[in-house]
Amino acid sequence: MGLVTWKLYFALRALIEREEGQDLVEYALIVALIALAATAGMGVLANAINSAFAHLGSLLGSYT
């Protein structure tokens, strides 16, 4: 039982110490942060465009 435990320990330790997957995780976090910022920015931009068109519609409606 001790040999199996040591093999499992060394296998898990080798898996934890691998650094190849860290770059992928960092890039995924950056992409998620950019997507979150873009989503928040689009909400503000959509409200501004909506109010601009509403204002333009009310101006054009007053000329009829």
PDB file with one MODEL, atoms N, CA, C and O in Angstrom:
MODEL        1
ATOM      1  N   MET A   1       0.816  -1.191   0.000  1.00  0.00           N
ATOM      2  CA  MET A   1       0.000   0.000   0.000  1.00  0.00           C
ATOM      3  C   MET A   1       0.862   1.257   0.000  1.00  0.00           C
ATOM      4  O   MET A   1       0.469   2.270  -0.578  1.00  0.00           O
ATOM      5  N   GLY A   2       2.003   1.211   0.624  1.00  0.00           N
ATOM      6  CA  GLY A   2       2.872   2.375   0.690  1.00  0.00           C
ATOM      7  C   GLY A   2       3.433   2.764  -0.667  1.00  0.00           C
ATOM      8  O   GLY A   2       3.578   3.952  -0.955  1.00  0.00           O
ATOM      9  N   LEU A   3       3.754   1.784  -1.509  1.00  0.00           N
ATOM     10  CA  LEU A   3       4.303   2.066  -2.835  1.00  0.00           C
ATOM     11  C   LEU A   3       3.269   2.741  -3.719  1.00  0.00           C
ATOM     12  O   LEU A   3       3.608   3.658  -4.467  1.00  0.00           O
ATOM     13  N   VAL A   4       2.039   2.316  -3.653  1.00  0.00           N
ATOM     14  CA  VAL A   4       0.966   2.919  -4.445  1.00  0.00           C
ATOM     15  C   VAL A   4       0.726   4.355  -3.989  1.00  0.00           C
ATOM     16  O   VAL A   4       0.500   5.243  -4.811  1.00  0.00           O
ATOM     17  N   THR A   5       0.775   4.572  -2.705  1.00  0.00           N
ATOM     18  CA  THR A   5       0.586   5.916  -2.168  1.00  0.00           C
ATOM     19  C   THR A   5       1.697   6.850  -2.631  1.00  0.00           C
ATOM     20  O   THR A   5       1.429   7.992  -3.004  1.00  0.00           O
ATOM     21  N   TRP A   6       2.948   6.375  -2.612  1.00  0.00           N
ATOM     22  CA  TRP A   6       4.062   7.196  -3.073  1.00  0.00           C
ATOM     23  C   TRP A   6       3.947   7.493  -4.558  1.00  0.00           C
ATOM     24  O   TRP A   6       4.219   8.613  -4.990  1.00  0.00           O
ATOM     25  N   LYS A   7       3.547   6.499  -5.344  1.00  0.00           N
ATOM     26  CA  LYS A   7       3.382   6.728  -6.785  1.00  0.00           C
ATOM     27  C   LYS A   7       2.294   7.770  -7.046  1.00  0.00           C
ATOM     28  O   LYS A   7       2.450   8.645  -7.898  1.00  0.00           O
ATOM     29  N   LEU A   8       1.206   7.667  -6.312  1.00  0.00           N
ATOM     30  CA  LEU A   8       0.129   8.642  -6.449  1.00  0.00           C
ATOM     31  C   LEU A   8       0.598  10.027  -6.017  1.00  0.00           C
ATOM     32  O   LEU A   8       0.275  11.025  -6.661  1.00  0.00           O
ATOM     33  N   TYR A   9       1.348  10.085  -4.942  1.00  0.00           N
ATOM     34  CA  TYR A   9       1.877  11.360  -4.453  1.00  0.00           C
ATOM     35  C   TYR A   9       2.773  12.008  -5.495  1.00  0.00           C
ATOM     36  O   TYR A   9       2.624  13.196  -5.782  1.00  0.00           O
ATOM     37  N   PHE A  10       3.703  11.249  -6.068  1.00  0.00           N
ATOM     38  CA  PHE A  10       4.616  11.810  -7.058  1.00  0.00           C
ATOM     39  C   PHE A  10       3.897  12.165  -8.356  1.00  0.00           C
ATOM     40  O   PHE A  10       4.273  13.129  -9.022  1.00  0.00           O
ATOM     41  N   ALA A  11       2.879  11.408  -8.721  1.00  0.00           N
ATOM     42  CA  ALA A  11       2.113  11.735  -9.923  1.00  0.00           C
ATOM     43  C   ALA A  11       1.349  13.047  -9.734  1.00  0.00           C
ATOM     44  O   ALA A  11       1.328  13.889 -10.632  1.00  0.00           O
ATOM     45  N   LEU A  12       0.727  13.219  -8.577  1.00  0.00           N
ATOM     46  CA  LEU A  12       0.003  14.454  -8.298  1.00  0.00           C
ATOM     47  C   LEU A  12       0.950  15.643  -8.177  1.00  0.00           C
ATOM     48  O   LEU A  12       0.636  16.747  -8.621  1.00  0.00           O
ATOM     49  N   ARG A  13       2.093  15.410  -7.581  1.00  0.00           N
ATOM     50  CA  ARG A  13       3.073  16.492  -7.438  1.00  0.00           C
ATOM     51  C   ARG A  13       3.591  16.935  -8.802  1.00  0.00           C
ATOM     52  O   ARG A  13       3.758  18.130  -9.046  1.00  0.00           O
ATOM     53  N   ALA A  14       3.845  15.978  -9.692  1.00  0.00           N
ATOM     54  CA  ALA A  14       4.306  16.320 -11.039  1.00  0.00           C
ATOM     55  C   ALA A  14       3.220  17.074 -11.805  1.00  0.00           C
ATOM     56  O   ALA A  14       3.513  17.983 -12.582  1.00  0.00           O
ATOM     57  N   LEU A  15       1.972  16.691 -11.578  1.00  0.00           N
ATOM     58  CA  LEU A  15       0.861  17.363 -12.245  1.00  0.00           C
ATOM     59  C   LEU A  15       0.706  18.795 -11.747  1.00  0.00           C
ATOM     60  O   LEU A  15       0.430  19.703 -12.532  1.00  0.00           O
ATOM     61  N   ILE A  16       0.883  18.995 -10.453  1.00  0.00           N
ATOM     62  CA  ILE A  16       0.743  20.334  -9.876  1.00  0.00           C
ATOM     63  C   ILE A  16       1.891  21.242 -10.308  1.00  0.00           C
ATOM     64  O   ILE A  16       1.680  22.436 -10.522  1.00  0.00           O
ATOM     65  N   GLU A  17       3.089  20.704 -10.437  1.00  0.00           N
ATOM     66  CA  GLU A  17       4.255  21.514 -10.748  1.00  0.00           C
ATOM     67  C   GLU A  17       4.374  21.860 -12.228  1.00  0.00           C
ATOM     68  O   GLU A  17       5.225  22.666 -12.607  1.00  0.00           O
ATOM     69  N   ARG A  18       3.541  21.269 -13.059  1.00  0.00           N
ATOM     70  CA  ARG A  18       3.597  21.604 -14.485  1.00  0.00           C
ATOM     71  C   ARG A  18       3.140  23.034 -14.679  1.00  0.00           C
ATOM     72  O   ARG A  18       2.141  23.448 -14.091  1.00  0.00           O
ATOM     73  N   GLU A  19       3.848  23.791 -15.488  1.00  0.00           N
ATOM     74  CA  GLU A  19       3.525  25.191 -15.708  1.00  0.00           C
ATOM     75  C   GLU A  19       2.981  25.447 -17.106  1.00  0.00           C
ATOM     76  O   GLU A  19       2.757  26.602 -17.469  1.00  0.00           O
ATOM     77  N   GLU A  20       2.765  24.421 -17.886  1.00  0.00           N
ATOM     78  CA  GLU A  20       2.316  24.627 -19.254  1.00  0.00           C
ATOM     79  C   GLU A  20       0.894  25.164 -19.319  1.00  0.00           C
ATOM     80  O   GLU A  20       0.570  25.935 -20.222  1.00  0.00           O
ATOM     81  N   GLY A  21       0.050  24.777 -18.393  1.00  0.00           N
ATOM     82  CA  GLY A  21      -1.338  25.199 -18.416  1.00  0.00           C
ATOM     83  C   GLY A  21      -1.570  26.577 -17.829  1.00  0.00           C
ATOM     84  O   GLY A  21      -2.661  27.130 -17.969  1.00  0.00           O
ATOM     85  N   GLN A  22      -0.568  27.142 -17.176  1.00  0.00           N
ATOM     86  CA  GLN A  22      -0.753  28.449 -16.543  1.00  0.00           C
ATOM     87  C   GLN A  22      -0.974  29.543 -17.576  1.00  0.00           C
ATOM     88  O   GLN A  22      -1.785  30.441 -17.352  1.00  0.00           O
ATOM     89  N   ASP A  23      -0.277  29.488 -18.692  1.00  0.00           N
ATOM     90  CA  ASP A  23      -0.455  30.514 -19.724  1.00  0.00           C
ATOM     91  C   ASP A  23      -1.881  30.501 -20.254  1.00  0.00           C
ATOM     92  O   ASP A  23      -2.481  31.554 -20.466  1.00  0.00           O
ATOM     93  N   LEU A  24      -2.415  29.319 -20.464  1.00  0.00           N
ATOM     94  CA  LEU A  24      -3.779  29.196 -20.966  1.00  0.00           C
ATOM     95  C   LEU A  24      -4.777  29.783 -19.977  1.00  0.00           C
ATOM     96  O   LEU A  24      -5.724  30.461 -20.377  1.00  0.00           O
ATOM     97  N   VAL A  25      -4.575  29.529 -18.705  1.00  0.00           N
ATOM     98  CA  VAL A  25      -5.478  30.067 -17.685  1.00  0.00           C
ATOM     99  C   VAL A  25      -5.364  31.589 -17.632  1.00  0.00           C
ATOM    100  O   VAL A  25      -6.376  32.278 -17.500  1.00  0.00           O
ATOM    101  N   GLU A  26      -4.162  32.114 -17.732  1.00  0.00           N
ATOM    102  CA  GLU A  26      -3.982  33.567 -17.709  1.00  0.00           C
ATOM    103  C   GLU A  26      -4.655  34.221 -18.903  1.00  0.00           C
ATOM    104  O   GLU A  26      -5.314  35.250 -18.756  1.00  0.00           O
ATOM    105  N   TYR A  27      -4.496  33.636 -20.082  1.00  0.00           N
ATOM    106  CA  TYR A  27      -5.146  34.192 -21.268  1.00  0.00           C
ATOM    107  C   TYR A  27      -6.667  34.108 -21.150  1.00  0.00           C
ATOM    108  O   TYR A  27      -7.371  35.025 -21.570  1.00  0.00           O
ATOM    109  N   ALA A  28      -7.168  33.032 -20.589  1.00  0.00           N
ATOM    110  CA  ALA A  28      -8.608  32.896 -20.419  1.00  0.00           C
ATOM    111  C   ALA A  28      -9.143  33.952 -19.450  1.00  0.00           C
ATOM    112  O   ALA A  28     -10.223  34.501 -19.665  1.00  0.00           O
ATOM    113  N   LEU A  29      -8.395  34.232 -18.392  1.00  0.00           N
ATOM    114  CA  LEU A  29      -8.822  35.281 -17.449  1.00  0.00           C
ATOM    115  C   LEU A  29      -8.811  36.653 -18.098  1.00  0.00           C
ATOM    116  O   LEU A  29      -9.702  37.465 -17.847  1.00  0.00           O
ATOM    117  N   ILE A  30      -7.819  36.919 -18.925  1.00  0.00           N
ATOM    118  CA  ILE A  30      -7.749  38.211 -19.615  1.00  0.00           C
ATOM    119  C   ILE A  30      -8.921  38.352 -20.584  1.00  0.00           C
ATOM    120  O   ILE A  30      -9.553  39.406 -20.646  1.00  0.00           O
ATOM    121  N   VAL A  31      -9.209  37.302 -21.331  1.00  0.00           N
ATOM    122  CA  VAL A  31     -10.333  37.341 -22.272  1.00  0.00           C
ATOM    123  C   VAL A  31     -11.652  37.534 -21.528  1.00  0.00           C
ATOM    124  O   VAL A  31     -12.519  38.278 -21.986  1.00  0.00           O
ATOM    125  N   ALA A  32     -11.807  36.874 -20.394  1.00  0.00           N
ATOM    126  CA  ALA A  32     -13.035  37.026 -19.607  1.00  0.00           C
ATOM    127  C   ALA A  32     -13.172  38.449 -19.073  1.00  0.00           C
ATOM    128  O   ALA A  32     -14.273  39.000 -19.047  1.00  0.00           O
ATOM    129  N   LEU A  33     -12.064  39.041 -18.651  1.00  0.00           N
ATOM    130  CA  LEU A  33     -12.110  40.422 -18.163  1.00  0.00           C
ATOM    131  C   LEU A  33     -12.451  41.392 -19.280  1.00  0.00           C
ATOM    132  O   LEU A  33     -13.234  42.320 -19.072  1.00  0.00           O
ATOM    133  N   ILE A  34     -11.880  41.196 -20.456  1.00  0.00           N
ATOM    134  CA  ILE A  34     -12.196  42.059 -21.603  1.00  0.00           C
ATOM    135  C   ILE A  34     -13.662  41.902 -21.994  1.00  0.00           C
ATOM    136  O   ILE A  34     -14.336  42.888 -22.293  1.00  0.00           O
ATOM    137  N   ALA A  35     -14.159  40.664 -21.992  1.00  0.00           N
ATOM    138  CA  ALA A  35     -15.564  40.433 -22.343  1.00  0.00           C
ATOM    139  C   ALA A  35     -16.492  41.093 -21.339  1.00  0.00           C
ATOM    140  O   ALA A  35     -17.518  41.656 -21.721  1.00  0.00           O
ATOM    141  N   LEU A  36     -16.145  41.033 -20.062  1.00  0.00           N
ATOM    142  CA  LEU A  36     -16.964  41.668 -19.031  1.00  0.00           C
ATOM    143  C   LEU A  36     -16.975  43.189 -19.207  1.00  0.00           C
ATOM    144  O   LEU A  36     -18.027  43.821 -19.102  1.00  0.00           O
ATOM    145  N   ALA A  37     -15.813  43.769 -19.472  1.00  0.00           N
ATOM    146  CA  ALA A  37     -15.732  45.218 -19.674  1.00  0.00           C
ATOM    147  C   ALA A  37     -16.498  45.633 -20.927  1.00  0.00           C
ATOM    148  O   ALA A  37     -17.182  46.657 -20.923  1.00  0.00           O
ATOM    149  N   ALA A  38     -16.390  44.852 -21.991  1.00  0.00           N
ATOM    150  CA  ALA A  38     -17.106  45.176 -23.226  1.00  0.00           C
ATOM    151  C   ALA A  38     -18.611  45.085 -23.022  1.00  0.00           C
ATOM    152  O   ALA A  38     -19.360  45.914 -23.538  1.00  0.00           O
ATOM    153  N   THR A  39     -19.055  44.084 -22.276  1.00  0.00           N
ATOM    154  CA  THR A  39     -20.484  43.936 -22.004  1.00  0.00           C
ATOM    155  C   THR A  39     -21.013  45.114 -21.189  1.00  0.00           C
ATOM    156  O   THR A  39     -22.091  45.638 -21.472  1.00  0.00           O
ATOM    157  N   ALA A  40     -20.261  45.521 -20.191  1.00  0.00           N
ATOM    158  CA  ALA A  40     -20.677  46.670 -19.377  1.00  0.00           C
ATOM    159  C   ALA A  40     -20.663  47.946 -20.209  1.00  0.00           C
ATOM    160  O   ALA A  40     -21.559  48.781 -20.087  1.00  0.00           O
ATOM    161  N   GLY A  41     -19.658  48.097 -21.046  1.00  0.00           N
ATOM    162  CA  GLY A  41     -19.571  49.285 -21.903  1.00  0.00           C
ATOM    163  C   GLY A  41     -20.677  49.336 -22.932  1.00  0.00           C
ATOM    164  O   GLY A  41     -21.183  50.413 -23.245  1.00  0.00           O
ATOM    165  N   MET A  42     -21.057  48.193 -23.463  1.00  0.00           N
ATOM    166  CA  MET A  42     -22.125  48.164 -24.467  1.00  0.00           C
ATOM    167  C   MET A  42     -23.466  48.575 -23.864  1.00  0.00           C
ATOM    168  O   MET A  42     -24.287  49.191 -24.544  1.00  0.00           O
ATOM    169  N   GLY A  43     -23.691  48.243 -22.608  1.00  0.00           N
ATOM    170  CA  GLY A  43     -24.932  48.658 -21.956  1.00  0.00           C
ATOM    171  C   GLY A  43     -25.022  50.169 -21.851  1.00  0.00           C
ATOM    172  O   GLY A  43     -26.071  50.753 -22.123  1.00  0.00           O
ATOM    173  N   VAL A  44     -23.942  50.797 -21.463  1.00  0.00           N
ATOM    174  CA  VAL A  44     -23.910  52.260 -21.353  1.00  0.00           C
ATOM    175  C   VAL A  44     -24.049  52.892 -22.731  1.00  0.00           C
ATOM    176  O   VAL A  44     -24.786  53.864 -22.900  1.00  0.00           O
ATOM    177  N   LEU A  45     -23.347  52.346 -23.710  1.00  0.00           N
ATOM    178  CA  LEU A  45     -23.409  52.877 -25.069  1.00  0.00           C
ATOM    179  C   LEU A  45     -24.810  52.714 -25.652  1.00  0.00           C
ATOM    180  O   LEU A  45     -25.302  53.615 -26.332  1.00  0.00           O
ATOM    181  N   ALA A  46     -25.450  51.594 -25.398  1.00  0.00           N
ATOM    182  CA  ALA A  46     -26.800  51.370 -25.915  1.00  0.00           C
ATOM    183  C   ALA A  46     -27.782  52.382 -25.320  1.00  0.00           C
ATOM    184  O   ALA A  46     -28.656  52.885 -26.025  1.00  0.00           O
ATOM    185  N   ASN A  47     -27.643  52.674 -24.049  1.00  0.00           N
ATOM    186  CA  ASN A  47     -28.527  53.671 -23.428  1.00  0.00           C
ATOM    187  C   ASN A  47     -28.296  55.058 -24.019  1.00  0.00           C
ATOM    188  O   ASN A  47     -29.253  55.800 -24.239  1.00  0.00           O
ATOM    189  N   ALA A  48     -27.049  55.416 -24.276  1.00  0.00           N
ATOM    190  CA  ALA A  48     -26.743  56.720 -24.859  1.00  0.00           C
ATOM    191  C   ALA A  48     -27.296  56.825 -26.275  1.00  0.00           C
ATOM    192  O   ALA A  48     -27.853  57.858 -26.646  1.00  0.00           O
ATOM    193  N   ILE A  49     -27.152  55.780 -27.058  1.00  0.00           N
ATOM    194  CA  ILE A  49     -27.684  55.798 -28.431  1.00  0.00           C
ATOM    195  C   ILE A  49     -29.202  55.860 -28.405  1.00  0.00           C
ATOM    196  O   ILE A  49     -29.808  56.576 -29.202  1.00  0.00           O
ATOM    197  N   ASN A  50     -29.812  55.124 -27.508  1.00  0.00           N
ATOM    198  CA  ASN A  50     -31.268  55.129 -27.399  1.00  0.00           C
ATOM    199  C   ASN A  50     -31.787  56.517 -27.039  1.00  0.00           C
ATOM    200  O   ASN A  50     -32.765  56.986 -27.622  1.00  0.00           O
ATOM    201  N   SER A  51     -31.147  57.167 -26.095  1.00  0.00           N
ATOM    202  CA  SER A  51     -31.607  58.511 -25.716  1.00  0.00           C
ATOM    203  C   SER A  51     -31.351  59.520 -26.826  1.00  0.00           C
ATOM    204  O   SER A  51     -32.139  60.449 -27.003  1.00  0.00           O
ATOM    205  N   ALA A  52     -30.264  59.357 -27.579  1.00  0.00           N
ATOM    206  CA  ALA A  52     -29.994  60.267 -28.704  1.00  0.00           C
ATOM    207  C   ALA A  52     -31.056  60.116 -29.787  1.00  0.00           C
ATOM    208  O   ALA A  52     -31.526  61.116 -30.329  1.00  0.00           O
ATOM    209  N   PHE A  53     -31.443  58.881 -30.111  1.00  0.00           N
ATOM    210  CA  PHE A  53     -32.486  58.678 -31.114  1.00  0.00           C
ATOM    211  C   PHE A  53     -33.843  59.161 -30.613  1.00  0.00           C
ATOM    212  O   PHE A  53     -34.637  59.677 -31.400  1.00  0.00           O
ATOM    213  N   ALA A  54     -34.122  59.006 -29.331  1.00  0.00           N
ATOM    214  CA  ALA A  54     -35.380  59.501 -28.779  1.00  0.00           C
ATOM    215  C   ALA A  54     -35.432  61.019 -28.866  1.00  0.00           C
ATOM    216  O   ALA A  54     -36.466  61.596 -29.203  1.00  0.00           O
ATOM    217  N   HIS A  55     -34.324  61.653 -28.562  1.00  0.00           N
ATOM    218  CA  HIS A  55     -34.258  63.118 -28.656  1.00  0.00           C
ATOM    219  C   HIS A  55     -34.425  63.560 -30.110  1.00  0.00           C
ATOM    220  O   HIS A  55     -35.158  64.508 -30.391  1.00  0.00           O
ATOM    221  N   LEU A  56     -33.752  62.881 -31.025  1.00  0.00           N
ATOM    222  CA  LEU A  56     -33.854  63.210 -32.443  1.00  0.00           C
ATOM    223  C   LEU A  56     -35.283  62.976 -32.936  1.00  0.00           C
ATOM    224  O   LEU A  56     -35.803  63.764 -33.726  1.00  0.00           O
ATOM    225  N   GLY A  57     -35.915  61.904 -32.476  1.00  0.00           N
ATOM    226  CA  GLY A  57     -37.297  61.645 -32.863  1.00  0.00           C
ATOM    227  C   GLY A  57     -38.246  62.704 -32.362  1.00  0.00           C
ATOM    228  O   GLY A  57     -39.185  63.079 -33.063  1.00  0.00           O
ATOM    229  N   SER A  58     -38.017  63.195 -31.156  1.00  0.00           N
ATOM    230  CA  SER A  58     -38.898  64.239 -30.620  1.00  0.00           C
ATOM    231  C   SER A  58     -38.675  65.557 -31.364  1.00  0.00           C
ATOM    232  O   SER A  58     -39.622  66.319 -31.558  1.00  0.00           O
ATOM    233  N   LEU A  59     -37.448  65.835 -31.780  1.00  0.00           N
ATOM    234  CA  LEU A  59     -37.184  67.050 -32.560  1.00  0.00           C
ATOM    235  C   LEU A  59     -37.841  66.970 -33.928  1.00  0.00           C
ATOM    236  O   LEU A  59     -38.454  67.938 -34.377  1.00  0.00           O
ATOM    237  N   LEU A  60     -37.722  65.842 -34.588  1.00  0.00           N
ATOM    238  CA  LEU A  60     -38.329  65.690 -35.904  1.00  0.00           C
ATOM    239  C   LEU A  60     -39.852  65.660 -35.809  1.00  0.00           C
ATOM    240  O   LEU A  60     -40.542  66.130 -36.714  1.00  0.00           O
ATOM    241  N   GLY A  61     -40.368  65.117 -34.729  1.00  0.00           N
ATOM    242  CA  GLY A  61     -41.827  65.072 -34.554  1.00  0.00           C
ATOM    243  C   GLY A  61     -42.423  66.439 -34.315  1.00  0.00           C
ATOM    244  O   GLY A  61     -43.603  66.649 -34.593  1.00  0.00           O
ATOM    245  N   SER A  62     -41.651  67.361 -33.815  1.00  0.00           N
ATOM    246  CA  SER A  62     -42.161  68.694 -33.551  1.00  0.00           C
ATOM    247  C   SER A  62     -42.298  69.504 -34.832  1.00  0.00           C
ATOM    248  O   SER A  62     -42.977  70.532 -34.816  1.00  0.00           O
ATOM    249  N   TYR A  63     -41.688  69.095 -35.941  1.00  0.00           N
ATOM    250  CA  TYR A  63     -41.753  69.831 -37.193  1.00  0.00           C
ATOM    251  C   TYR A  63     -42.974  69.438 -38.023  1.00  0.00           C
ATOM    252  O   TYR A  63     -43.243  70.074 -39.043  1.00  0.00           O
ATOM    253  N   THR A  64     -43.700  68.436 -37.626  1.00  0.00           N
ATOM    254  CA  THR A  64     -44.846  68.020 -38.437  1.00  0.00           C
ATOM    255  C   THR A  64     -46.134  68.673 -37.999  1.00  0.00           C
ATOM    256  O   THR A  64     -47.186  68.420 -38.587  1.00  0.00           O
TER     257      THR A  64
ENDMDL
END
